[in-house]
Amino acid sequence: MDVDDWRAIEALRAGVPNGSAVSRLGTDQAEIEGRFLDLLSQVASERALGHQIQGFLIHGDFGSGKSHLLGWLEDISLRQGFACSRIAVSKETPLGDGHKVFRAAMDALRLPDRPGGLREVADQLRPGSERCGELYRRVQDPESGFDPLFQAALFVFDRRRTYDEDLERIVDFWAGDRIRVTDLKRMVRELGSTRFDLRARPARELVLPRWRFAAELIAAAGYTGWVLLLDEVELVATFSAVARARAYAVLAMLVGALEAKQVPGLLTVGAMSPDLTQVVFDQRQDREKVPLRWSERDPGLLAEIEAGMGFLDPRSGAWLRIREPRPEALLRTYRRVRELYRLAYGWSPPEEMPPGDRHRMRQHVRRWITRWDLMRLYPDERPEVVTEDLRPDYSERPEMEVAEEEDGRAD
């Protein structure tokens, strides 16, 4: 028994493909893969101009293979020299809280050539190097718009020659932790400078600065750019009206739909079910109701919210739909899964693919594996496996509401 093949089969059986399953099965979604590769090729040049490449949305029904495809895009990103964060919208990662999304992206950060995490990125920055010098010039430029907290932290990082507790606090701050402004002021004074205007602010005011600065660090460490893959975006439908509105605004920032809030070097791709727009736009009428709620409450945020809703609109051109597998593509997948099963269990499933109704890819794969299990354990039987569609519940759920996190506060 090959352990990696066994793990791949068990992940496919559970409907949550892991890295082994993704790399072994690949994808037949040529249009989406081609669009992704084209955008990857533009990230570095657009970053040099101070622009962010606008991302797109993968659109597909429940069980159609969205998570598998995101895993494949993650593999592509790493092979192309990008850092990559793949996360899912959830109670712990509510899309309306940009700070929590950032923390999740830091926790999930993978690098092509070493273990992941922002600390590994920071370890590659060598004061005096050409890339570090470019980073320093970009961030410290008065016209750059970079936040003084990050300018001061980089100033200290660039001039300290020994990695100590202070530098550890700075790197943790870059990754989303809080930092005491009094400590940062002390570090700057010890290096003979008082030019930074440092003051305490809540985490929500540091969301865009964190994303911008992290993208700069990743580029300075030698990576081509940073890819963010957002799974299960449709869970935004389970948020309250206020939380949904904030989620639209954060999504607009992450995908590059806001001219005033760009994150050069970042490419974001989301995956969602079409149920999202049906629920929030058709049933709950967010397009009509959200402006009424926010026009006087926060007009500036309303413009960002509307940009996010516009990006989610099927007419935006940002959607790429997962195609149903053609017969020849389905047969190729059957053969790949069959070979995985043979290597995992030392038992050869039938070469001929069993007939079946139209299913989503996840149903096909789980049906094949279940049938093979029964045939392997009961050789005289020829079982037939029946599948049934389940409809997700998108009713608003209070447990999806969490208080805004203040761990990122500089105080």
Secondary structure, 3 states (H helix, E strand, C coil): CCHHHHHHHHHHHHCCCCHHHHHHHCCCCHHHHHHHHHHHHHHHHHHHCCCCCCCEEEECCCCCCHHHHHHHHHHHHHHCCCEEEEEECCCCCCCCCHHHHHHHHHHCCECCCCCCCHHHHHHCCCCCCHHHHHHHHHHHCCCCCCCHHHHHHHHHHHHCCCCCHHHHHHHHHHCCCCECHHHHHHHHHHCCCCCCCCCCECHHHHHHHHHHHHHHHHHHCCCCCEEEEEECHHHHHHCCHHHHHHHHHHHHHHCCCCCCCCCCCEEEEEEECCHHHHHHHHHCCHHHHHHHHHCCCCHHHHHHHHHHHHHHCHHHCCEEECCCCCHHHHHHHHHHHHHHHHHHHCCCCCCCCCCCCCCCHHHHHHHHHHHHHHHHHCCCCCCCCCCCCCCCCCCCCHHHCCCCCCCCCEC
